[in-house]
Amino acid sequence: LHLLISISKHDCVKVKQNSARAFALISSAPSNHDNFVGSVLDALIGLLQCQEEETCKNTAAAIVNIATSNEISARIGNLGGIYPLVLLLKSADGSCQRNACHALSRL
């Protein structure tokens, strides 16, 4: 995941979109959840704050997948993850709204 974290910081929108999608796919396996602490959570919040809908939608999906404990949920909130999710609720894209709502419900 460390390489994916580095790639997710790239300036190109498409690279960020694909990184967010990769995080969402990797996080869908419960066996990978323990890997999503520390710098990986920081990278997810960074992607969530980019305010590009496709990236945010997939990042919110990753948050839904990993926010399974109070500790992770609190860390996401402490890192600033709540406000970008609230902003995503205003998206015209229904799947963005659903992912954001579901992620917020997990926090």
NORMO-V527201 format. One record per run of one state. SS is the DSSP state (A for helix, B for strand, O for the rest). FROM is the first residue (numbers start at 1). LEN is the number of residues. Records with the same first field share a line. If there is no record, write none. Layout:
SS: FROM-LEN / FROM-LEN
//
This chain:
O: 1-1 / 9-4 / 28-2 / 36-3 / 49-4 / 67-3 / 79-2 / 89-5 / 107-1
A: 2-7 / 13-15 / 30-6 / 39-10 / 53-14 / 70-9 / 81-8 / 94-13
//
